[in-house]
């Protein structure tokens, strides 16, 4: 259908005044010397003939697609994606920590056993946890810690916050995460007090943890817990990260059986059996380790940020990250 050039120009002018300059229809009518119904008709025709195209952006639609994609791909019971104002590690930790605290508080019930790890992300969770009136709930440390590190792991603070929130005395595991020899570990875990804490961690029906990356700057690496041979094996096997100081590759497979056997804490296979196995992690440096954890099936609940979620579901961007070479020590 042909339209007179003059009318086209009028439709364009009216559309620009209304949609770009925020004029009201009455103001446009006065300026052009026409009736308000005429302005309304011109705007309608501008849409009809494709001069104006209106797109409604639903901010929740993209998030819902990401959630559905992650839940389907990794068989998750729950996936929570938190909108953060910027893609900066500390900001991401604060936002996902608050959301994870809300989630944990909402699911805890009488008699639950809550197992937790250490680290700055879990610290954000613990310090934001709201008190709940529950009976018979227990809190236990899932893995040994680090006795000397420039980075505060907040192991004791996390357990104290959680214990206080759920009105229980926490069960600590005041041991190194990794020891040099298997016989040393065997002697340590033979102690009945230590064994009782480890057994409680295995019995926990709720586990909340994060992942660590694997690089020269990793907390465990900087603390000197690995021998040069350990590091060679982890690099050769393309380790991408750890849960509870147990390292895995992008498929979630354990990278070093020897190192695994010398690590004190919950067995990763145990995480697969938990009622709620909650992974709280985000940030560009954690993409590979999150993927490895999810591929291994160690979590059935994921709490992360929108930037991380988008990178995880983007195979092309993700593989570029994974294939970056790790520098030799």
Secondary structure, DSSP 8 states (H G I E B T S, - for coil): ----HHHHHHHHHHHIIIIIS---HHHHHHHHTS-HHHHHHHHHHHHHTTSS------HHHHHHHHHHHHHHHHT-SEEEEE--SS--HHHHHHHHHHHHHHHHHHH--TT-EEEE--SHHHHHHHHT------SS-EEEE-B-B-SS-SS---HHHHHHHHHHHTT---B---SBSB-S-HHHHHHHHHSHHHHHHHHHHHH-SEEEE--EE-STT-HHHHTT-S-HHHHHHHHHTT--EEETTEEE-TTS-BS-HHHHHTB-B--HHHHTT-SEEEEE--SGGGHHHHHHHHHTT--SEEEEEHHHHHHHH-HHHHHHHHTS-----
